[in-house]
């Protein structure tokens, strides 16, 4: 229908007037516009082998969530270790700012960090009821007596090692961790009980605006899962990465230091015992079990009637090696340890896959953004709001991961640059060498690439927080040209 220009102006003014009256009426009634709920699902040690990222794991529920939201295909942790990663995600500050580099200390025991406002606390301050269950902060934290300072409502805390078989299922010389078909039923797993408590909360939260954080422990060691999850992979060989014999020949010396003292074995140990394939089979089985718990949570959210007004975030705290570079687990600065699944779905989020490098540090400002909350001052991440509206929206910086003080990896769309605390370097062309087999740091023609990435590395990272030395086998320092593990100089 054609509307004369003058009439159009009148109509436009009338619409604006009605809208203004509506806003004044809402304000007068003291009723703010509704804000979405938040369900944060934080999975321990989940690497990028999930189905939606092209991995070998069977993860139908995670894949389904990715299809209805934004999948960040180039997301990276701030630290490839549980406590520093989770502290960074939940405080919005880098480990190189807080000095939390190891499993100790609990950040609230550090005077300078004691009063940091965490992500759930920020939502509580803006009228959300907060719920926490499972491993959200690092295990054992917050302490039981102080837990309600972090969450108003507490669910099941759970444990990595409950239940535990009477003896190891897969003993291997020098390998302290275990894996195998155990227990008999899903309901016996700690994660099942954690999700049960979250479902019970959802059933009673129908009239509340909530922020829920639910932490799943599998696929963290020990790699236990019932038989049915192993059976998913029986028809095909369990996935093994490509590990060329030359893969460690061009690594700088400091690359080895990051793994010294860790309990996970190097590949030859497990391969010599004939258990490499069985180990990775167990990892994939645990991933599929964890995926089933994600499915239970998402189903309960639908049943609660709150799915349409809830932003769901699924993320891992860091990646996990399955033999790449001849190592297992985390604590390195290579792709398999830093890259994580990150999915955001819900109201106001478009569907798509974002290839831009992003950081877990970005989640705090992102959730404040999509929920209409003012971000607290000092956050070091960038809101992913532009990418949630358009997956191709640009980012102004790469992703930065640190391990201990002074060692960093910088990940752009095309490159991974690593500079260790002693100045040694690695550089990988991700387009031509996606498995990072060839270190190009010594190629003169790539000096400009290196310098462009190196400018993102902090020039003066914080000293380790007091108490960091209480993490045995994990406290690495480099001072005055000497690398020390737990205070003892490391020989070349």
N, C-alpha and C positions, 0 to 999 in steps of 0.2 A: 504494500500500500504506500502511495506517495504522500508524504507529509510536507506541506509548505515550510520554508525555512523559518519563518516567524513562529509558526505553530510548533515546530521542532524545538525551538528555544524555550517556548512555554512549557512543553512536555518535559524537557530536560530539567528545567527549574523545578517543576512539580515533583519529579522523581527524586531530585536532590533534597527537596524540602521534606518529603515523606521519609527518606532515609535518615535525615538529620533528626527528625522527630522520633523515629524509632530508636536511634542511638541515645537520644536524651532520655527517652522513656526507660531504656535498659539501664542507663547510668543512674537515673533517679531511683530505680528499683534496687540498685546495688547489686545487680546480677551481671557478672562479667561474662563475656562470650565463653562457651564451653571449650575446654582444652582437651586434647587427646590424652588417653592413658599411654603408658609406656611399659612394654615387656622386653626386658633385656635378657637374652639368653647367652651366657658366657660359657664356652666349652673349653676344657683344658687340653692342651697339647694337640689340638686338631689342626693338621696341616692342610695343604691345598689339594689333597687327593680326593676331595668330595666331587660328586658327579657333575655338579653345575660348573665346576672349574676344569672339567675335562679329566678328572682323576679316576682312579680305579675303584674307589669305594662306592658301594651302592647306598645312596642317600636320598630316597624319594621325597621325604618330608622337607629336607633342607632345599632340595632342588625345586620343589613346589613353591616354597616361600620365595626363592630367587625369581621365579617366573612372575610372581605378582608384585615385585618391588624392584629396587635397584640393586644389582649385584656389582660390588666393587672388585674387579678382577685383578687389581694391582694394589692391594691393601697390605700394609706392613706394620708390624709391632714396633714399639719404641725400645723394647729390650727382649731378647730371646730367652727369657727366664721368668718364672711365674710372678714372684713378688714385685720386682721392679716394673714389669709390664702392667700388672693390675693397679699398682699404686699410680702409675702414670695415667692410665685410662680414667681412673676414678677421681684423680685430683686435677687433671688437665695440665700437668706439668711434666717436663721431660726428666728422666733420671739424671741427666747432666745438670739439671737445675736443683733437684732435691738431694742428690747424693745417695739415693736409694738404688744401689747397684746389685745387691745380693738378696738372699732370703731373710736376712736380718739387717736392721731392726724393723719392728713395726713402726710405721712412720709417725704415729702419734706419741711414741716415746722419744722422739727427737724434738727438743724445745722449739726449734725454728719452724717445725712443720706441724706442731701439735694442734693448731687451730685452723688448719686448712679446711675449706668447705668442700666436701666431696660431692660427687654428682647426685647421689640420693639425698644428701642433706640439702642441696640447693633446691631440689624439687619439693622436699618437705617444707622448706621455708616459703614456698609459693602455693601451699594449700594441698599438696598431694599427700596421700597416705602411702608410706613406703614399706615395701615388703622385701625381705631377703632370705634366700634359702640356698643351701649348697655352698660351693666354693666360689665366692664373689671376690672378696679380698683373698690374700694367701691363707693357706690352711693354718688354723689356730688363731686367726685374726678375723675380726676383732676379738679380744679376749672375752670370755663368756660374760663376765660381770659388766663389760662396757659395750656389749653388742647393740643394745638399744639406742646408743648414741648414734649409730650408723643407720639403723632401720627401725621404724616404729613397730613393725610386726615381724616376728622371726619365724621362719619355717625350720624344717629339718636341716641340720648342718651337714650330716653325712661324713664319709671318710673314704680315702683312696683304697684302704686295705680291709674293708669289711664287706662280706665275710672273707676269711682267709683259709685256704686248704691246710691240712695238717702237715704237709710237706710240699716242697717245690715240685711243680709239674714238669719243668724243663730245666734241670740243672745243667749248667755249662761252666767249665773252669773260668774263674775270674769274672763271672757274670752274676751280679747280685740281684738283678731284676728277674721277674718271672712272667710267664704267659701261658695261656692254655684254656681249655674248656672247663669253666668253673664260674659260678655254681650251676645247679640244675635249672633254676627258674629265674626269669627276669625279676620277679618280685623280691628275690633275695638280694639283689644288688642295691647298694647304697643310693645310686642315682634314682632308682625307682621310687624309693622312699622320699627323696628330695622332691621329685615331681609330684608325688601324692600330696605333699604338704602345700605345694603351689596350687594344685587343683582345688584343694579344700579352701584355700584363700579366695580363689576366683569365684567359687560357689557362694561366698558370703560377701563379695565386694560389689554387688550389683548397683548400689547407689553411690559409690565412692569413685573419685578420680584417683587413680593409683599409678605408682611407679613400682614395678616389680623387677627384681634382679634374681635370676635363677642360674646357679652355676652347676654344670655337669662335670664330673671328674673324668669319666672315660672319654678319650683313650689314653689317659695318663697311666704310667706303670703302677701296679702290675696289670698286664694286659689280659684280664679275665673277662670272659663272656660266655653265656650258655651255648650249648652245642648248636642250636638252630642258627645262630649268627655265623658260626664257622661254616655251616652247611651251605650258606649262600655262595661261597667261593669254591666249593669242592669241584665244580664242573670245569673250572679253568685254573691254570697255574696262578698261585698267589703272586701279586705284583712285585717285581724286583726292579730297582732302578739300574740304569746303565752306569757302570763304574769302571772306566778304563784303567788299565794298570798304571798309566802315567799321570793319573788325576792329581796326585799330590806332589809331583816332581817340581812344579813351578810355584809352590806355596812359600811365602816368607816364613821365617822361623816363628814369628809371633802368632801366626795362625794356629800353631800347635798349642800354645800356652792357654788359649781360651778353653780348651777341653781338659787340661791337666787336672787331676783330682776329681773328675766327674766319675760317677759310678757306672755309666753306660759304656759298653765296650767299643773298641774299634772293630771294623768289619772282619778282619782276619780271625779274631777270637771266636765270633759267632759262626762264621763260615766253616772254620775248622771243626767245630762241634756238629756241623750239619744242621744247624738250626736257623739259618738266615731266612729261608723261605717260610718256615713255621712261625718265626717271629713276626714277619710282615703279614702273614695270614691272620695272626691274632690281632694285629693292629687294625686291619680292615674290619674284622669281626666286631671289634670294640667300637669303631666308628659307626657301623651300622646299628649297633645297640644304642649308641648315643642318639643317632638319628631317630630311632623309634621313640625315644623319650621326648625329643623335639615334637614329634607327631602327637604324642599324648598331650603336651602343653597346648599346642595349636588347636587341637580338637576341643579341649576344655575351654579355651578362649571363645571358640565358636558357640559352644553350648551355653556359655555365660551370657551371650547376646552382646558382648562388648567388642567383638572383633572389628566391627566397622569403625569404631572410634578409638582404636589402639594402634600406636606405632610399635612395630615389632622390629627389634634389632637382634641379629644373630652374629656372633663373632667368636673367634678364638683368641687366647692370650698370646700365642706365638705358634710357630710351625714346629716340625718334628722330622728329623732325619730318619731315613729308613735304609741307610747304607751309603748314601751319597757322600762323596769325599771320604769314604771308609769310616764314617761315624754314625752314631745313633743319637736320637733325642735332640736336644736344643743346645743353646749356649755357643752358637757360631754366628757369623755375620754373612753366611751364604743364603741364597734364596729360600731353600727348603726350611730354614729356621726362622726367617723373618716374614715370609708371605703367609697371610691368613685369609680364611673366608670372612667376608663382611657383607651382610645383607641388611637393607633397611626396606621395610614394607609398611603400608598403612595409609591413612588419610593424607592427601597432599603429596604423595610420593609417586612419581611416574615409574613406569616399567622400562627397564633398560639395563645395559651392561656398560659400566664406566671403566675405561682403560687408564684413566689418570692415576698417577701414584698418590695414594692417600695414606693417612696415618690413623692409628687407634686414638691418638691424641685428639683427633678431630671430633670424636663422638660427643664429648661434653658440650662444646659449643653447638654442635649439630642438633642435639636433642633439645637444648634450650631454645634454639631457633625454631624448630618445627613445632614446638609446644607453646611458642609465644612468650617465653620467659626471658627477662634480661639476663645476659650472661654475666657471671661475676667478673670483676677485673682481674687481669693477669693471666688468663688462660693462654696457653701457647699453641693450641690447635686452631684450625680454620674451619668454620662451618661448611658442611657438605651440602647445604641448602641449594646452591646453584646446580650441583650435580644431581640432586634428587629431583629437580625440575627438568634438567636437560643433561643426560649422561655425558654428552660431549662438551659440556661447559669447561673452559680452561681452568687450570690450577696454576698458582703463581710460584710453587716450589715443589721440589721432589720430596720423597719420604726418607726419613732419617732414623736409623736404628743404631743404638749403642750397646756395647757389651763391656762391662766394667768401665773404669775411668779412662777415657782417652782413645778408645777404639770405636770406630764408627763405620757404618755402611750407608751410602747414599744411593737411593734407587730412583732413577728417572724412568720415562717410558722406554728408553732404548738401552740404558746402561746401568750397571752396578759398579760402584767405586767403593773400595774398602781402604781405609787408612788406619793402621794400628797405632797404638800408643807410642811405639818407638819410631814411627815414621814410615815403616814398610807398607807396601801398597799391593792391591789387586785391582784389576779392571776387567770387566766382562762385557762383551757385546751381546746383549740379550737377544737381539734379532737373529744373529748368525750362530750364537752359541748359547741356546736357552738352558743348557744343563751346566753352564759355567765350568767347562773343562779347560779352557785356555786363558791363562792370565796374561793380559795385554799391557800391564802397567809399565813395562820397560820399552814399549814401542814409542820412539820419539815423535812420530806424527800424531800421536794421541795426547800429547802433553796439554793441549788446550782443552780437550774434553775433560781431562782430570782436574785441571785448575778450575774449570767452571763448576764442577760438582763439589770440589773441595771447599769452595767458599761457603757452603752450607754447614760445614762442621764447626761446632762451638770452639772458640779459641781458648776458653778457660773453663773447662767443665768443673763442676763442684767437686770438692774433696769427698771421699766416701763418708757417709754419715757415721757418727760414733756408734759402735756396735756392729758395724759391717763385718768385722773380723770374727764374729761369732758363727759365721757360716763355714764350717770346716770343709776343706777340699774345694772351696769355691771363691775364696777371697784373693783375687789377683791384683797386684799393684805394679806400677812401673814408675820408679822414682830415681832420678839421677843416673839414668842409664842401666838400672838394675831391675829385672823382673823378679817379683817374689810371689810365691803361692803360700798363703797362710803365714806370711812373715819370713819364709825360708827362701833364699836366693835359688833361682832355677838355673841349672847348668845348661849350656847350649846343647 
